[in-house]
Each structure stands twice: as structure tokens, then as C-alpha cells.
Amino acid sequence: MSVSRGSGNTTLDLQPLLADGDEDREQEEKIGGSGGAALLNGSGSKELSHREREESAVFIKKIGSALFYGLSSFMITVVNKTVLTSYHFPSFLFLSLGQLTASIVVLGVGKRLKLVSFPPLQRNTFAKIFPLPLIFLGNMMFGLGGTKTLSLPMFAALRRFSILMTMLLELKILGLRPSNAVQVSVYAMIGGALLAASDDLSFNMRGYIYVMITNALTASNGVYVKKKLDTSEIGKYGLMYYNSLFMFLPALALNYATGDLEQALSFGQWNDSVFVLQFLLSCVMGFILSYSTILCTQFNSALTTTIVGCLKNICVTYLGMFIGGDYVFSWLNCIGINISVLASLLYTYVTFRRKRAPDKQAHLPSTRGENV
């Protein structure tokens, strides 16, 4: 830009000043832009850190609930075996009635003391949770029956069939498809259990039937608990309380009809304080097991809950060779049991291996209907 004055052609050049102004503005824009980017990066890192903390908290809940369920399941298996086999208690049906009673009393008192909360009983409560009460009662009764009639190592091996049933039901009802690694570990467990059963020297047909019914009911229970927790407002405490409440009278009637009530009440060891203590412990552990089962299913999946229940059988398997005195050793049976145990360890690694890349497609069992 230039300005002329008269004939002297005096020129004032403003272009350098304008250029300097443009450079200053560009520098300010660069500084402002970098500052904004720094703010965005800071906000993004905070969001990422918050997400990582949430993922860590969820992971801890998954691991904690699985360990709690495994410990509860191990304890009740050992206590039940001691009561039913070592003390020769005549009725597993009466023991299941005791476990129902303990759940009703503990949760009822807990609600009155405001330690737990669940919706009040309504006309449609049974319809909301059906068929869980029937599955719950059958699973408890046949599970105790299998514990009484089979040695613990074989009981533990045959219980692994529930994993395959759970996997198939999750695919059918929840639409969850297991990964290849999960399928390989499950099929290996089933193969080991079949090998062990092929040379079971203490074979008991009634015990095998009880366990296979329990497997089907365990698989159904896990899947339907998952479904009810996701779709019903009753909650985990309500499921436990109303399952026990609705099935108490049918269980009492069954005890009376089969004569188990009379046999149990006339049992000669009621004056033995150690037996009474273990019987009461078995009743309370039934409640704790129900709670830990629902908790593990809520934070993980029905398949994970089933597999953790079978994983605890690693301890039960080897300890059970000495508890109850009804295990008969054979090499083929022992090899099959150990194959099943190793496959259980493989599944544990696959399931609880922490995923470092959340966007990967190989999802494992989750709580919100993701692919497994």
C-alpha cells in the first residue's frame, strides 16, 4: 500500500507493518491452538484414567465373586459329605429342608433389620421368578442325593457335564456364543469325566442319575438367574428369599410323603453336639452358597459360575479320596479325573485373562449379553 503527496512522489509503504500484524496473529492462533489441544489431551487422559479405574473395579468384582462362590461351594460339599456319609444321616431331603429354612430366616431377619432389601410379596411374584423356584428346589435335593450316593472324586468329575449343558443353554436362551478356547477346555473336561466314569469301580446308577439331573438343573438355574437379574426388579436377595419361601411347603410335603421326616427326627445322633454343629453349618452354608451363586452369575456369566463350581472340585477331588471312605482307586479313573482337572485350569486361564485391548472381537463370558 502506498500514498502519494503532490508531485514529489513521496511514498509511504505499509506492507511490512501489515505483514508483521499477520505474523503476530498467526503466532497467537498457534499458541491458542496448542493450548486448546493440551486441554483436550488433559481431558482425554482423565476420561481414560476414569475408564481404567472402572474396568479395574469390575475386574475385581468378577474375581472376588468367583472366589467367594468357589470357597462356599467347596465348604458346603465337604460339610454335606461329612453329614450324609460319615455320620450316615438318613435323609438328604430333610437336609435340603433345613437349608430352605435357613435362607428364609436369615433373609427375613436381615430385611427386618434393614441389612438387605427386596420387594414385598405380591400376587405376581411367583410368575415373575418362575421357573426358578422349581429349579432351585430340584437342584438342591438331587445335588445332596448325588453327594450322598457317590464318592466325591466321581461326583466332582460327573458335575462337569453341567458346563456343557450351561454352554448350550446360554447359546439357546441368551444368544451367547463361546470362543474356540472356551469350547476346547469344556470338551476336554467332558472327555476326562467320561474316561473316569468308564472305570468307576464304585459305580452307583442312582447316584449317576441324581448327578445328571443336578447338572441339567444347575445349567438351567444359572441361565435363568442371569435372565431374571437382568429383566426383573426383584433383585438377588428377592430371588433367594422367594425361591426358598415358595418351595418350603412342597419340600415339607415331600419329606412327609417319603417318610424322610420321620427318619430324620428319629436319627440317633441328635444328642451329638459335633453332628448338630455340622448339620446347622450345612443349613447356613446352603444360604451362603445360594447368595454366592447369584453374585457370581451377576458379575460374570452362567457359564463362568458353573465352571468355578467345578474348579473347586479340584480340591474336592483329591480331598474326597480320603473323606467318606467310599472312593475306589483305579489308574484309568485317576487319569480321567486329572485330565478333567487340567482342562478346568485351562478354562480358568481363558476366562479370567484380563483383556488389554477392549475392542478385540474375541469376547469371553460377560454380564451384559456380549459374545462369549
N, C-alpha and C positions, 0 to 999 in steps of 0.2 A: 504494500500500500504506500503511495507517495502523494504529497501535497505540493502544488506549485504556487509561488508567490510572484506575481508580475512577470517581468521579462528576465528576472535574474535566475530563473530556473533553479531556485533553491529547493532541494528535495529532502523531505523527512521520511525515512524508511522505518515503518512499524513492524515489518515482518519478523525480525529477531525477537521482539517483545512478545508477539503473538505465539511464536514457536516456543518460547520459554514457558508461557502460560499453559500451552497444550502439554508440554512435558511434565509440568507440575501436576496437572490434573490426572495425567496417566499414572504418575507415581502414587498419588493419593488413592486412585482406584485400585492399583496393585496392592497397596498396603491394606486398604479396606477389604479387598477380596481375600487376601491371605488371612486376615483376622477372622473373617466370616468362616473361612474353611477350617480354621483352627477351632472355632466354636462348634462347628458341625462335627468335626472329628472328636472333640471332647464329649459332646452329647452322644455320639455313636458309641464311643468306648464305654460310657456309663450304662447305656442300654445293653451293650454286650455283656458287661460285668454283671448287671442285674439278671440277665437271662442265664448266665452261667451259674449264678447262685441259686436260681430257681431249679435248674437242671440238677444241681448237686443235692438240693433238698429232696427232690423227687426220687433221685437215685438212692439216697439214704433211707427214705421211707420204703422203697421197694426191698432193699436188702434187709432192713430191720424187721419188716412184716414177715418176710420169708424165713428169717432166722427164728422169730418168735413162734411161727407156725410149726417149723421143724422141731424145735425143742418141745413144744406142747404135745405134738403128735408122738414123739419118742417117749415122753414120760407116761402118757396115758396107755400106750401099747404095753410097756413094761409092767405098769401097775395092774392093768386089766389081766394080763397073762398070769401075774402072781396070784390075784384074787381067784380067777376062774380055774387055773390049772394047779398051782402049788397048794392052794387051800381047798381045792375041789368044790368050789361053790357051785351049787346045782343049777342055777338059773341065770343065763345071760339076759333073759327078758326082764327079770327083776332089776338087774344092774342098770339096764337102759332106762327103766322107770325111775330109778334113783337119779340118773343123770338129767332126765327131764325135770324132775322136781327141783334139783339144784339150780338149773337155769332159770326156772320160774321164780324161785325165792330170791336169788341173787339180783336179778334184773328188777324184780318188783320192789325190793328194798332200795336198790340203787336209784330207781326213779322217784320213790317217796323222799329220799334224802337229797334229790336233785343232783346226783352224781352222773346220771345218764338221763337222756330224754328220748322219747319216741311217741308217736301219735296215739291217742286213746283208741280203745276198741270200738269199731263201727260195724254196721251191718255188712258192708262190702269189704271188710279187712281180709276175710278168708279168700274171697275171689281175687283180691289184689295180689296175694302172695302164692296162690295155688299154681303149680302142684308141689311147691317146696315143702309144706308140712309132711306130706306122704313120703316124699323122697328122703327127708330128714330122718323120719322115724325108721324107715326101712334100712337106710344106710347105717344107722346106729345099731339096730338089732342084728342084722346079718353080719356086720363087722365084728361085733362081740362074739357071735356064733362061730365065725371063722377063726377068731383068736383062740377060742376055747378048744376047737377040734383039730387044729393044725399046729405043727411046730412053727416057731417064729421065723426061722430061715425060709421055709416054704411059703408061709403066709406073706412074707415080705416080697418074695420072688413073684408070686401069683398076683399080688396087688399092682404090679407094674402093667398089667393089662388095662388098668383104668386109664393109663396115659394115652394109649392108642384110642380108646373109646372117647376120651376127652378131646383129642385132636380131631377126630371125625365129627363130633358134635359141634365143636367150635366152627368147623368149616360149614356145617349144615345150618346151624341156627344163627351164629354171629357173623358168618361170612369171612372168618379169619383163616388165611392160608399159611401153613407153616413153611419156613425156609427149608432148603435142602439139608442144611446141617442139623436142624431140629429133627427132621424125618429120619436121617441116618441114625442118630442117637436113640430115637424111640424104637426103631426096628431092631437095633442091636439089643436093647433091653428086653424086648419081647422074645427075641431068639434065645437069649441066655435063660430067660424064665422057662421057655419050652424045653430047653435042654435039661434044666434042673428037674422039671416035672417028669421027664421021661424016665428018670431013675430014682424016683422018690420011694424009698423003702418003707416009709410010714404012710403010704397013700391012704387017704380017707375021702371017699366020694362025697359024703355030706359036707365035709369041710370045703372041698373044691367048689361045690355048688354055692355054698354060702359066700365064698370069696368072689366068685364070678358075678353073683347078684350084687354084691357090695361094689364091685368095680363099675358096673353099669350105673348104679345109683350115685356113686361118687362123681362120675363123669357128668351125669345129669344135674347133680346138685351144684357143681362148680359153674357150669354154663348158665343155669337158671338163676343162681345167686348173682352172677355178673349182670344178667339181663335185668333182674329186679332192682338191683342197686342203681343201675343207670336210668331206669324208667319210673321208679316208684319213690314216693316221698316218705315211705315208712322208715328207711334207713337201716343200718346194720344191727342196731340194738332192737329195733322193732321186729326185724326178721327173726332174730334169735328168740325173742320173748314169745312171739305169736306162733312160731313153729312148735315150741315146747308146749305152750298153752293148749293149742288145738289138738295136739297129739297125746296129751296126758290121759284123758279118759279112754281113748281107743287102746293105749298101751296098758292101762289098768285092766280093761276088759279082757284083753288078750292074755295077760298074766293069770287072771282068774279062770278063764276058759281052758287053758292048757294045764292048770294045776301048778304052775310055777310059783304063784303067790304063796300057796301053802307050803311047797317045798322050801322056799327061801325063808319063810318065817320060822319054820321048824329046824333050820340049819343049826348044827351043834356048836359052831364056833362064835356065836354072837357074844359070848362071855369072854372072848379073847380080845384084849384091848388092841393088840397089834393088828389083828384082822379088821376090827372095826375102823381103826385109823386108815388102813389102806382102802377099805370099802368107801369111806367118806371122801378120801383123796381121789378115788376113781370118779365119784359123782361130781366133785368140784372140777376135776380136770376135764370132764366132759363139757362143762360150760366154757372153760378156758379154750378148749380145742375148737368149739363152735365159733367163738369170738375171733380166734387167730385165723381160722379158715376164711371167714368173711373178710377180715382185714387184709390178708394176703391176696385174696381174689380181687379186692377193690383196688389195691395199689399195683398189682401185676396183671395176671390173667388166670383163667380157669386152668389152662394147661400148666402154667408155672406152679400154681398151688398144688396140683396133682403130682407134679414131678418132685417138688420139695418134700411132699409127704412120702414119696418113695425114696428120696435121697436119705431121709432119716433112717430108712431101713438098712442103710449101710451099717450103722451102729447096731440096730435091732438084729440084723442078720447074724453078725458074729457073736454078739452078746446072747442072742437067743439059742445058740448052740449049747449054752450052759444053763439057761433059765427054763424051767418047766420040765426038763429031763425027757422030752419026747422027740428029740431030733436024732435021726439015724444017719450016720455018715456014709457017703459013697463018693468015689472020685468024680464020676460023671456029674452027679448032683452038685458037688462042690465047684467044679469048673463052670457049670452053667450059672450058678449063683454069682460067681466072681465076674463073669462076662457081663451080667446084668448090672452089677455094681459099677464096673468101669464105664459102661455106657451111661449110667446115671451121672458120673463125674463129667463126662463129655458134654452132656446136655447142660449141666450147671455152668460150665465154661461158656458155652454158646449163648445161653440165656442172659447171664449177668455180665458178659463182657461189655464194658462201657463203650458206647459208640462215640467216636471222636468226630465223626462227620455226620451231623444230623440229617443232611439232605440225601444220604445214601438210600437206595431203594430196598436194601436187604433188612427189612424191619423184623424185629423179634416181638414176642408177646407184649402187648401194651394194654392200657386201661381204657382207651377211647376208640376202639374199633379199628385200629391200624392193622395193616397186614402183618402176619407173623410168619 
